[in-house]
Amino acid sequence: MPLSQEQIIRFLKSVHPYDALKPEVIAEIAPLFEAWEVEKDFSVYDVGEKLPGLFLIYEGKIEVRDENDVVVSHLSLRNSFGERGLLRDGIAVTSARADEHSVLLVLPPIPFYKMIEDHEAARKFFDRTRIEKPRESNLATSRVETLMAHNPMTCAADATVQDAARIMREKGISSLCITDGDSLSGILTTRDLSGKVLAEALPVTTSVDDVMTRNPITLAPSAIGSDVLHAMMERKVGHIPIVESGKLVGIVTQTDLTRFQAVSSAELVSEIAHARTAEEMAEVTARIPQLLVQLVAGGNRHEVVTRLITDIADTATRRLLTLAEEKLGPAPVPYLWLACGSQGRQEQTGVSDQDNCLILDDAVTDEQRTGYFADLAKFVSDGLDVCGYFYCPGDMMATATRWCQPVKVWKEYFSGWIRKPVPEAQMLASVMFDLRPIGGHTDLFADLQETTLKAASENSIFVAHMVSNSLKHQPPLGLLRGFATIRSGEHKNQLDMKHNGVVPIVDLGRIYALQGRLTAINTRARLEEALHSGIISKAGAADLLDAYDLIAETRLLHQAAQVKAGNKPDNYLLPAELSDFERSHLRDAFVVVKSLQSAIGHGRGMLS
């Protein structure tokens, strides 16, 4: 069907990123689009073909398949496709076929490249590569919403100063916001109580309204730390309420600023290293959510954030081991405490349980194993639970007799799992391939790791089963352009950013490590080693690393937002919380993961 320039311009104005371009720019680009009218089952392009340009669906539906002929997407009105190949080398990395009679707008390569070069909105939308972010969080440039205390304590203006003083004493705070409904009408501080009530010998029944500071200076959550600092110095105040759309949403005090500067992973590690009890450590680990917010707000890369948070868990574990030996006495034989799961991979976020085990010297006796080392494991695991690293629901902990064994038994475990990769063996092998020494004699693990990797990689049946097992976690992609959200229960209509987001990539990294005998444990490090070792192609690695970065950072941003709202962080994200731009990029990241799963499934080690 022929399309007029007016029709194309009107359509482009309804599609992102063209809607962000100036009218005159759209008018220049519109004549460059070619209109293709295709019938059902028409092959738009195949994998490996030179792309005629960027495709934009004006009408109809298009099915996109990866190089293994697996469907990765069904696209419809206003969806673009073909940009991945264009931005790589101009060669298609997927195939596209018309699901029904369709009309496609095609922008040739040269105008496409010029558009993304000249216009930031187009560049940001189509270029999925990662942009470097600043690596440190600075008080002066951090947003107020990351500094403020949420849900500040309030009282009414007609309360007595004695009532107000009692609230401050009970809550351990130095100010109260005086409100009328949601609106802020004043603030009362300990300085007001001492300077206006005590100094003037006013009765304790005096109304707060008589002594409060009316119409105090306020800031918005979007202000930055320097705004707070300047306001406090200029006005000589130590408390600034935070107001948004006329509603009180928080408060920033000098204590908050001090706490923000003090919350660093190094500071927390130092405090834990000198703690005498698990309870003292728990007071420190309780500040991890604020550290998460601060690190994310500072634009730190996700692997930096999770590494710093994991370092705190490692320190707590080692400190508990030291305290255990002080209580129980020196260990009778050498031992090694190891972490697996997210701690093992150095990928802990704001939500973590504990997954650990003990490897003991072969000289250990049954009495020592079930006596001393059982007591040591209980002391450490109980202490970690107190610190907020809750017990593993699957009992994957050193407190379980099964996971507190001498080296020779561990060797039997791994060789047995490799020889007979039954479902439980696959699951256990997946967890145990992420083992990382935390405290003790590391030489107990070195030979075990090397021997196991060699034996596992040489057993094609075991590798095949591990590949098959890794594909059980699928990205949350629906048949149409949307996401496949959780269908029922507490998290209905949400995305599980752990099990359907990062876990599929973790599984891929583990398979690459197994195939290449790579010793890295961290997922991103595994992907990078797989690239350098030739286990995965340069183009595939680049796509997967970008996808992993986007998915992992979206998860961290979600958790940070929950902490700022005063909630416990979790892994469940409502797609509605994302902008159209964010949803588009996140879905493309999931498509990349699905494509790489398909590639490994059709390659070495696939079981039907």
C-alpha positions, 0 to 999 in steps of 0.5 A: 500500500502506498504511503504519503509523506504525511502518513509517514510523518504522522506515524513517526511522531507516535514512535520512540525515539522519533517522537523525541526529534524536532519536527524539521528533523522528522520531516527530513528523515521521513522521505528516506523511509521505503515502504515494503508491503509483504504477504504472510510467510514472506522472508524479510531477511535471513541470518547472515544476509546483508541488511537493507536497513532498519525496519519499523512495523507500520502494520502487521506482525513479524516473527524473529528467530535466532541463528538456531531457528528458535523463535525469540520474538513476535513483533507488531505495530511500532516495533523496530528490528534489525538494529543489532546487525546494523550496529555490528557489521551490517549483517543480520544476526537473526531471521525475520518472517511476516506472520501476516500481511504487513507493511514495513518502513525501511530506513537504509543503513547510511541515513540510519547511521547518520540519525544515531550519530546526529541525535542523542535520543536515537543513539540512546535508543538504538545503541545498546552498549554500556555507558561508563558511569562515575565510580564513586559516590560524592556527598555534594552531588548525591540526590537528597532522596538517597540522604534523607530519613524516610517517614520522619516523626511528626506531631500536631501543633496543639501537642504539648512540649512535654509530649513532644519531648517524650517522643524525641526521647523515646525515638532517639531523635533531635527534631519533630516535623509539625504537620497538618495532615500531610502538609508541613507547618513547622519544625520543633528541635531540641534547640527550640526546647532548650532555648525557648522552653527551658531558658524561659521557664515555660510550663510543660503544658505549653503548646508546640505551636507557641515555640516551633519554627514556622515555615522552615526551609525545605528542599525537594527529593531531587535536590543534591547534597550540596544544596543541603550543605549550603542551606545548613551553613547559610541558615545555621540549621541542622534539620531540613524537611524534604517536601514533594508536591506539598507533602512531607516525605523525609528529613535530612539532619547533620547526623544523616550527612555524617552517616552517609559519609561514614557508610562505606564498605571499608568502614563496615568491614573495619567495624565487623573485623573488630566486633566481639559478638554476632550482635555487634556485627548485626548492627553493622550489617543493618547498614548494608541497605543504605550502602546499597542505595549509596553505591547505586546512586553513585553510579557504580557498576553492578559488579562493583556494588555486589563485590563490595557488599559480598566483602562484608559477608566474607569479613563477617564469616572470617570474624565469626570463624576467629570468634569460634576458635577463641571459644572452642579452641584451635582446630584439631586439623586444618579446615577450609570454610567455603561459600557458594551461591551468590556469596561464592560468586561475589554477587550478593545484593540487598537480599542474601541467604547463606550457602556454605560448606566445610572441607576438612583435612583427611586426617580428621576423625569422625569424633572431631568432625561431629564434635568440634567442627559441627560446633564450629559450623553451628557457631558461624552459621548462627552468627551469620543468621543473626547478621541477616544472612538467613539460613539456606532453605535447602540446608546447603550449609556447613551445619549439615553433616553432608557438607562438613566432610574431609577432602576424600569425601568431597572428591567422591561427591564430585566424581559421583556427580560427574559419573551419574548426573541424575537431577539432584547431582546436576543441581548440587554440581551447579551450586558447588561449581561456585565454591570460593574459599573464605577462611582456613587452609586454601590448599585443601581446595586447589587440587580438588577444583582443578581435578574436578574441572578437568574431569567434568569438562572431559565427560560429554554426558555430564556436560550435556546434562549440565547444559540441559539443566541450565536451560530450565531458567528462561528469560521472562519473554512473552510470545508477543512484545511484552514480558511473561510475568508471574501468573499468580500468588504474592508476586502476580504480574511481576518479573522475577529479576533473580531467577528469570533475570540474572540466573539464566546468565549465571547458568550460562557463565557456569557452562562456559567455565565448565567447557573451558576449564575456567577457574573464575567464579564471578559471572562477569569474570567467567563471561570475559574469560570465555571470550578470551578463551574462544568459548564464545564469539566476540560478538556473542560475548559483547551482546551477553555482557551488555545484556547482563549489565542491563539486567543486573543494574535494573535489579539493583536500581529496583532494590535501591528504590525499595530501600529509599521507600522504607521497604525491604529489598526484593527481586520482584519488579513490576514492568509498569514501574519502568518507562517505555524506553527501559522496558524496550531495552530490558526486553532486548536484553532478555532476547539476547540471553534467550538467543545465547541459551539457544546457541549453547543448547544447539551446540556442544552437550545438548540433550533432547 
